[in-house]
Amino acid sequence: ARIESIKADREMAEKARVERATAAKAAVDAFETNLTNKLDEYLTKNKNETVWQTLMPSKSESSNGSVLVPQGDRSIVARGSADKATYTIQTSAHAAEFNAVRLEALTAAELKASGPGLSANGNFVVTELEVYVGMPDKPKEMRKLKLTKGFTDFDQAGFSAAAVIDDKPKDQGGWAVNGAEGAEHWAVFSIEQPVKLAAGEVLQWRIHQFHNAENHRLGRFRLSVASHVGDLALGLSESLNAVAQIPKAAWNEAITKDAVGYFRLSAPESKKLAAALAKENQALPEDEQVLTLKKRVERLSVPLVDDSRLVRLRNDVKESDLQRHRGRLTAAEDITWALINSPAFLFNH
């Protein structure tokens, strides 16, 4: 009766849901159609004058035994174990002076879901980033640089740049990118005081990754330093900055493929539109009163369990009825039990 009474309203609600889903799909399509222009706006907005110096590692090791392999583009690929670990990388920096560092998490065909992480879905968690300066033959005497505020291009809910520099290398906070795997990402941090390396000094980077999530370690990454003027800004990754240097009129699919893929996965507007479409594509929730009634019917459909005393009485009646109809056998049983339980019989036995 309840289902029949709300049938018209449910049909109207379903029609409205379909209309909203159609509108949400049209918004997603419009975004896709205008993706190149949106990318151009994003690059223009985030492009700045900061020049980053990508650093070639001179020594790399991981506490979990994995091999950190330097690449031709100065990135590093982790191969082997994906257990919790600290990546320790030693680099030189030829910049006269720098006051910012950058960690790029990069994709690679050899990684699951293209990375940037080693997990099945390509995610990772950097729980802490530490940078030290000093002589390579005296690692215990190196001085730690104080990293202050930071920015990331994309944060998984509950994770942030601030959690990467909170002096808690083995906690469960940090930087992660669930929801935008399969694309490169980057984090930048200011150094409290500008740094100038003395003769022979090196930078030692310690990337701590101790989140409990399985295999959530960086698969490919790159390190950079820069000197920024004024407040630190997020800027662009190396590859996006390269695209930003090319006039839009000269863009083609080969040039913008990766940049468009990044923007589609990471742009807040894209995530919002995709979430709206997913929501409207869900079926209408069932009427609460109908759900309540269905549960009640289900509950009342289960037969009640008979009272145990009643069951026993029924069995007793059945047994008594058998005895009543088999008088001679019942009498023989009674005599037998009487003899067996007599003191004389038990003694002789």
Secondary structure per residue as TSV (DSSP state, phi and psi in degrees):
chain	resnum	aa	ss	phi	psi
A	1	A	-	360.0	-41.1
A	2	R	H	-64.2	-43.6
A	3	I	H	-59.7	-42.8
A	4	E	H	-67.0	-38.3
A	5	S	H	-68.9	-25.7
A	6	I	T	-106.1	6.3
A	7	K	H	-56.0	-47.0
A	8	A	H	-63.8	-43.9
A	9	D	H	-64.5	-38.5
A	10	R	H	-65.6	-39.1
A	11	E	H	-64.5	-40.5
A	12	M	H	-64.9	-42.2
A	13	A	H	-65.1	-38.8
A	14	E	H	-66.9	-39.6
A	15	K	H	-61.5	-42.5
A	16	A	H	-65.4	-38.0
A	17	R	H	-63.6	-43.4
A	18	V	H	-62.1	-39.8
A	19	E	H	-65.0	-41.0
A	20	R	H	-66.4	-39.9
A	21	A	H	-64.0	-38.7
A	22	T	H	-64.4	-42.5
A	23	A	H	-65.7	-39.8
A	24	A	H	-65.5	-39.5
A	25	K	H	-65.4	-38.4
A	26	A	H	-64.7	-37.3
A	27	A	H	-65.8	-40.6
A	28	V	H	-63.9	-43.9
A	29	D	H	-62.8	-40.2
A	30	A	H	-64.2	-40.2
A	31	F	H	-62.6	-44.4
A	32	E	H	-62.4	-41.7
A	33	T	H	-63.3	-34.6
A	34	N	T	-100.9	18.9
A	35	L	H	-62.6	-39.1
A	36	T	H	-63.2	-42.3
A	37	N	H	-66.1	-39.8
A	38	K	H	-63.3	-41.1
A	39	L	H	-61.8	-43.2
A	40	D	H	-60.1	-42.0
A	41	E	H	-62.5	-42.5
A	42	Y	H	-63.9	-45.8
A	43	L	H	-64.1	-41.8
A	44	T	H	-63.2	-40.6
A	45	K	H	-67.0	-39.7
A	46	N	H	-95.8	-11.2
A	47	K	-	-67.2	135.2
A	48	N	-	-142.6	-176.9
A	49	E	S	-87.4	-2.8
A	50	T	-	-66.4	129.3
A	51	V	-	-107.1	117.3
A	52	W	-	-92.0	138.1
A	53	Q	E	-103.6	109.8
A	54	T	E	-73.7	140.4
A	55	L	-	-109.3	134.3
A	56	M	-	-86.7	124.6
A	57	P	E	-69.9	137.2
A	58	S	E	-100.7	-16.6
A	59	K	E	-158.2	134.3
A	60	S	E	-142.4	137.6
A	61	E	E	-153.9	156.5
A	62	S	E	-126.7	140.5
A	63	S	T	-72.0	-12.8
A	64	N	T	-97.0	5.2
A	65	G	S	88.7	-1.1
A	66	S	-	-71.3	160.5
A	67	V	E	-100.5	127.6
A	68	L	E	-99.9	111.1
A	69	V	E	-104.8	116.2
A	70	P	E	-65.8	142.9
A	71	Q	-	-112.9	168.0
A	72	G	T	-64.4	-24.2
A	73	D	T	-92.8	15.7
A	74	R	S	73.0	9.9
A	75	S	-	-84.4	171.6
A	76	I	E	-130.2	133.5
A	77	V	E	-110.9	131.9
A	78	A	E	-94.9	126.5
A	79	R	E	-129.0	137.0
A	80	G	S	114.6	-134.0
A	81	S	-	-63.1	143.7
A	82	A	-	-116.6	21.2
A	83	D	S	-71.0	169.0
A	84	K	S	-53.5	140.9
A	85	A	E	-164.8	166.3
A	86	T	E	-115.7	122.7
A	87	Y	E	-87.9	126.5
A	88	T	E	-115.6	119.2
A	89	I	E	-125.5	133.9
A	90	Q	E	-108.3	130.7
A	91	T	E	-138.5	161.8
A	92	S	-	-102.2	163.5
A	93	A	-	-138.1	121.5
A	94	H	-	-91.5	-4.7
A	95	A	S	-64.1	141.1
A	96	A	S	-60.1	-38.9
A	97	E	-	-158.9	145.3
A	98	F	E	-144.6	154.0
A	99	N	E	-137.9	18.0
A	100	A	E	-150.8	150.9
A	101	V	E	-127.6	155.1
A	102	R	E	-137.0	138.0
A	103	L	E	-117.8	117.5
A	104	E	E	-101.9	129.0
A	105	A	E	-100.0	117.1
A	106	L	-	-114.0	153.6
A	107	T	-	-84.0	163.8
A	108	A	-	-159.9	141.9
A	109	A	T	-62.6	-29.3
A	110	E	T	-77.1	-10.7
A	111	L	S	-88.8	150.3
A	112	K	G	-62.5	134.2
A	113	A	G	56.9	20.2
A	114	S	G	70.9	4.2
A	115	G	-	81.7	-156.3
A	116	P	S	-75.9	-12.4
A	117	G	B	-92.0	176.1
A	118	L	S	-92.3	-3.5
A	119	S	S	-72.3	169.8
A	120	A	T	-61.2	-33.5
A	121	N	T	-97.9	3.3
A	122	G	S	88.3	5.2
A	123	N	-	-84.8	167.2
A	124	F	-	-150.9	167.1
A	125	V	E	-138.9	115.3
A	126	V	E	-92.8	111.8
A	127	T	-	-83.3	-22.6
A	128	E	E	-164.0	143.3
A	129	L	E	-121.6	124.9
A	130	E	E	-124.9	142.9
A	131	V	E	-129.8	129.9
A	132	Y	E	-120.7	156.5
A	133	V	E	-129.2	137.3
A	134	G	E	166.0	-171.6
A	135	M	-	-79.9	135.4
A	136	P	T	-63.2	-26.9
A	137	D	T	-87.6	1.2
A	138	K	-	-132.4	63.9
A	139	P	G	-61.1	-31.5
A	140	K	G	-73.2	-15.4
A	141	E	G	-98.0	1.0
A	142	M	-	-64.8	146.3
A	143	R	E	-99.9	138.8
A	144	K	E	-84.9	133.2
A	145	L	-	-82.5	138.9
A	146	K	-	-89.2	110.7
A	147	L	E	-87.1	131.2
A	148	T	E	-103.5	-128.1
A	149	K	E	-66.4	152.5
A	150	G	E	-141.2	166.1
A	151	F	E	-136.6	148.5
A	152	T	E	-127.8	152.5
A	153	D	S	-75.4	-25.8
A	154	F	-	-152.5	135.1
A	155	D	-	-123.7	131.4
A	156	Q	-	-66.9	146.9
A	157	A	T	-54.8	129.5
A	158	G	T	89.5	-1.2
A	159	F	-	-123.3	156.0
A	160	S	-	-163.3	166.6
A	161	A	S	-64.5	-36.4
A	162	A	G	-59.4	-33.9
A	163	A	G	-73.6	-10.1
A	164	V	G	-84.5	-17.8
A	165	I	G	-127.5	38.2
A	166	D	S	-101.5	14.0
A	167	D	S	60.7	32.4
A	168	K	-	-129.0	76.1
A	169	P	T	-65.9	-23.0
A	170	K	T	-115.3	21.7
A	171	D	S	-87.6	-169.8
A	172	Q	S	-103.7	9.1
A	173	G	-	-94.6	178.4
A	174	G	S	142.7	-152.1
A	175	W	E	-114.0	126.8
A	176	A	E	-144.7	162.8
A	177	V	-	-133.0	30.5
A	178	N	T	-56.7	132.6
A	179	G	T	104.6	-13.4
A	180	A	S	-141.0	34.1
A	181	E	T	-70.1	164.9
A	182	G	T	83.6	9.4
A	183	A	S	-140.9	156.8
A	184	E	-	-74.3	155.3
A	185	H	E	-145.8	163.6
A	186	W	E	-150.3	154.7
A	187	A	E	-132.4	137.7
A	188	V	E	-124.2	146.9
A	189	F	E	-139.5	141.6
A	190	S	E	-83.3	148.8
A	191	I	E	-102.2	135.5
A	192	E	E	-55.7	-44.3
A	193	Q	E	-124.0	136.6
A	194	P	E	-53.8	146.7
A	195	V	E	-117.3	136.3
A	196	K	-	-132.9	119.5
A	197	L	-	-73.6	135.3
A	198	A	-	-79.5	168.6
A	199	A	T	-56.5	126.6
A	200	G	T	86.9	-11.4
A	201	E	-	-76.4	153.8
A	202	V	E	-132.6	168.2
A	203	L	E	-100.2	135.3
A	204	Q	E	-117.2	118.0
A	205	W	E	-99.0	132.9
A	206	R	E	-122.5	109.7
A	207	I	E	-102.5	104.7
A	208	H	E	-88.3	135.9
A	209	Q	E	-141.3	88.6
A	210	F	-	-122.7	23.0
A	211	H	-	-69.4	149.8
A	212	N	S	-74.6	-16.1
A	213	A	S	-61.1	136.3
A	214	E	T	-62.5	128.6
A	215	N	T	61.1	19.7
A	216	H	-	-82.5	67.0
A	217	R	S	-122.2	156.0
A	218	L	B	-64.1	136.7
A	219	G	S	-99.4	-35.9
A	220	R	E	-148.7	136.3
A	221	F	E	-155.5	168.4
A	222	R	E	-146.5	147.2
A	223	L	E	-116.8	143.1
A	224	S	E	-146.6	159.9
A	225	V	E	-131.0	159.7
A	226	A	E	-160.5	164.8
A	227	S	-	-116.0	111.7
A	228	H	-	-102.7	151.4
A	229	V	S	-105.1	132.8
A	230	G	S	78.3	-155.1
A	231	D	S	-70.6	145.1
A	232	L	-	-65.0	138.2
A	233	A	-	-123.6	154.8
A	234	L	-	-60.5	-44.8
A	235	G	-	68.1	-153.3
A	236	L	-	-128.1	159.6
A	237	S	-	-72.1	170.8
A	238	E	H	-60.0	-45.8
A	239	S	H	-69.0	-40.4
A	240	L	H	-68.3	-36.7
A	241	N	H	-64.5	-34.6
A	242	A	H	-64.6	-41.9
A	243	V	H	-64.9	-38.0
A	244	A	H	-64.3	-22.6
A	245	Q	T	-80.4	-13.2
A	246	I	S	-93.0	128.8
A	247	P	-	-55.8	139.1
A	248	K	G	-56.9	-32.9
A	249	A	G	-62.7	-23.7
A	250	A	G	-95.4	1.3
A	251	W	-	-67.0	145.5
A	252	N	-	-143.2	177.9
A	253	E	H	-61.1	-38.2
A	254	A	H	-63.6	-37.2
A	255	I	H	-73.9	-40.8
A	256	T	H	-100.6	-1.3
A	257	K	H	-53.5	-55.2
A	258	D	H	-66.9	-39.5
A	259	A	H	-64.7	-42.2
A	260	V	H	-64.2	-41.7
A	261	G	H	-61.3	-42.3
A	262	Y	H	-60.1	-48.3
A	263	F	H	-65.7	-38.2
A	264	R	H	-61.9	-39.6
A	265	L	H	-78.6	-33.8
A	266	S	H	-107.8	-21.0
A	267	A	-	-62.2	130.8
A	268	P	H	-54.4	-39.8
A	269	E	H	-63.8	-40.9
A	270	S	H	-63.0	-44.6
A	271	K	H	-63.4	-39.7
A	272	K	H	-65.3	-45.1
A	273	L	H	-65.1	-41.6
A	274	A	H	-64.5	-39.1
A	275	A	H	-65.9	-41.0
A	276	A	H	-63.4	-41.8
A	277	L	H	-65.5	-43.5
A	278	A	H	-61.8	-38.7
A	279	K	H	-64.9	-46.2
A	280	E	H	-73.8	-19.3
A	281	N	T	-80.6	-9.6
A	282	Q	S	-75.7	143.2
A	283	A	-	-63.8	154.3
A	284	L	-	-60.3	137.9
A	285	P	-	-66.6	145.4
A	286	E	-	-67.1	148.7
A	287	D	-	-57.2	133.4
A	288	E	H	-62.2	-39.8
A	289	Q	H	-68.0	-37.2
A	290	V	H	-63.1	-42.9
A	291	L	H	-59.7	-44.1
A	292	T	H	-61.4	-44.4
A	293	L	H	-66.3	-39.4
A	294	K	H	-61.9	-42.3
A	295	K	H	-64.2	-36.6
A	296	R	H	-67.7	-42.6
A	297	V	H	-61.9	-43.3
A	298	E	H	-60.8	-42.8
A	299	R	H	-66.0	-42.2
A	300	L	H	-76.8	-13.3
A	301	S	T	-79.1	-12.9
A	302	V	S	-84.0	120.0
A	303	P	-	-59.8	144.3
A	304	L	-	-71.2	145.2
A	305	V	-	-78.5	131.2
A	306	D	-	-62.5	149.3
A	307	D	-	-63.5	133.0
A	308	S	H	-59.6	-34.8
A	309	R	H	-68.4	-36.4
A	310	L	H	-66.8	-41.1
A	311	V	H	-60.3	-42.1
A	312	R	H	-65.2	-41.9
A	313	L	H	-62.5	-39.9
A	314	R	H	-62.9	-43.1
A	315	N	H	-64.4	-38.5
A	316	D	H	-63.9	-41.7
A	317	V	H	-63.3	-42.2
A	318	K	H	-62.1	-45.2
A	319	E	H	-65.5	-40.8
A	320	S	H	-63.9	-37.9
A	321	D	H	-65.0	-38.6
A	322	L	H	-63.8	-43.5
A	323	Q	H	-63.1	-36.8
A	324	R	H	-66.1	-35.2
A	325	H	H	-87.9	-7.0
A	326	R	-	-125.7	63.8
A	327	G	H	-59.9	-46.3
A	328	R	H	-63.5	-42.3
A	329	L	H	-65.5	-41.3
A	330	T	H	-61.5	-43.3
A	331	A	H	-63.5	-43.4
A	332	A	H	-61.3	-40.9
A	333	E	H	-62.5	-43.1
A	334	D	H	-63.2	-44.4
A	335	I	H	-64.2	-42.4
A	336	T	H	-60.0	-48.7
A	337	W	H	-62.2	-36.4
A	338	A	H	-65.4	-42.8
A	339	L	H	-65.7	-46.4
A	340	I	H	-59.8	-36.3
A	341	N	T	-93.0	7.4
A	342	S	S	-78.2	146.1
A	343	P	H	-57.4	-37.8
A	344	A	H	-64.1	-44.2
A	345	F	H	-65.1	-44.6
A	346	L	H	-63.9	-36.7
A	347	F	H	-66.9	-48.4
A	348	N	H	-63.9	-36.9
A	349	H	-	-64.8	360.0
